Every structure is written in structure tokens, then in C-alpha cells.
């Protein structure tokens, strides 16, 4: 799976969140996608079978790896900081949900 498909999924998540008018849904969607990519990278690095490693090795390591592949300079820095702020917001949502219950 190419990084372009990952970018397409991110754009769909953002468009869907704008349609629903909630930043929470975008934060959850993008964080879930990033976590899945990181799990795939971990499995590809730590599983011994060649077929699984080859299949999972086609995925990028994270969403920032996708941004790094297609962007550079100031634009990459801007996207990276937006990603960090979105992950901080995601962390805030998780902590808030944890303490509510």
C-alpha cells in the first residue's frame, strides 16, 4: 500500500470531521490511523516470517513518515507541529474520558 492511499484516508477523515463539525472525530480518526501504522511497523520489524514482514513493510511507519516523504522544509515543519498539536488534543480527550468515568 502506497503512502498516497494513506494520505487519501487522512483527507477523507478530515473532510468527514469537517462535515460533522467536530474536531474530536478527526483527532480519533487520525490517531487511530497512526496507531495502526505504528503497529504494522512493529510487527514488520519483530516477526520472523518473510511473507508477513514483506507485506507489512510496504506500509509507512507513521503519518509523519508519509508527510516526510512528500513534504520538505517549512511545509513539513508546519504539518509536523499540527500533528503534534492534534496528538496532544487526542491525549487530552483520552484523559478527560478516563477521569469522567
MARGU-919862 format. One line per field, with one value per residue (C-alpha): residue number from 1; residue in one letter; x, y, z. Coordinates in steps of 0.1 Angstrom, whole numbers, plus 5000, padded with zeros to 4 digits. Layout:
<pases>
n [NUM,...]
res [A,...]
xx [X,...]
yy [Y,...]
zz [Z,...]
</pases>
This chain:
<pases>
n [1,2,3,4,5,6,7,8,9,10,11,12,13,14,15,16,17,18,19,20,21,22,23,24,25,26,27,28,29,30,31,32,33,34,35,36,37,38,39,40,41,42,43,44,45,46,47,48,49,50,51,52,53,54,55,56,57,58,59,60,61,62,63,64,65,66,67,68,69,70,71,72,73,74,75,76,77,78,79,80,81,82,83,84,85,86,87,88,89,90,91,92,93,94,95,96,97,98,99,100,101]
res [X,X,X,X,X,X,X,X,X,X,X,X,X,X,X,X,X,X,X,X,X,X,X,X,X,X,X,X,X,X,X,X,X,X,X,X,X,X,X,X,X,X,X,X,X,X,X,X,X,X,X,X,X,X,X,X,X,X,X,X,X,X,X,X,X,X,X,X,X,X,X,X,X,X,X,X,X,X,X,X,X,X,X,X,X,X,X,X,X,X,X,X,X,X,X,X,X,X,X,X,X]
xx [5000,5015,5016,4993,4965,4973,4971,4938,4924,4936,4919,4887,4889,4894,4866,4842,4851,4845,4812,4803,4818,4837,4875,4872,4862,4892,4916,4903,4904,4939,4953,4937,4953,4987,4985,4976,5006,5029,5016,5023,5058,5064,5051,5072,5103,5097,5081,5104,5084,5094,5059,5044,5075,5073,5036,5038,5070,5050,5032,5048,5059,5036,5017,5048,5068,5042,5045,5083,5081,5061,5070,5101,5112,5087,5057,5068,5075,5040,5024,5046,5036,4999,5002,5018,4991,4964,4980,4981,4944,4938,4957,4936,4904,4916,4925,4892,4873,4893,4886,4849,4841]
yy [5000,5033,5064,5081,5058,5068,5104,5098,5082,5112,5136,5116,5117,5154,5160,5138,5156,5190,5177,5166,5198,5181,5181,5152,5128,5139,5135,5100,5090,5103,5089,5055,5055,5065,5038,5011,5022,5020,4986,4974,4988,4970,4937,4940,4946,4919,4890,4864,4853,4868,4869,4889,4912,4918,4926,4949,4965,4981,5004,5036,5037,5066,5096,5117,5093,5099,5137,5134,5115,5142,5175,5193,5225,5248,5229,5197,5216,5231,5197,5181,5207,5204,5166,5171,5195,5171,5143,5165,5171,5134,5127,5154,5137,5103,5117,5136,5105,5085,5109,5113,5077]
zz [5000,4989,5011,4987,4999,5035,5025,5008,5040,5061,5037,5040,5078,5078,5053,5073,5106,5089,5077,5112,5126,5154,5159,5182,5154,5133,5163,5170,5133,5126,5159,5151,5117,5131,5157,5131,5110,5141,5150,5114,5116,5150,5136,5104,5125,5151,5132,5118,5088,5054,5039,5068,5070,5033,5033,5064,5052,5024,5048,5060,5097,5107,5094,5099,5077,5049,5054,5054,5021,5002,5020,5030,5047,5062,5050,5067,5099,5098,5092,5119,5145,5135,5140,5174,5185,5172,5192,5223,5218,5214,5246,5264,5251,5264,5298,5301,5292,5318,5346,5337,5344]
</pases>
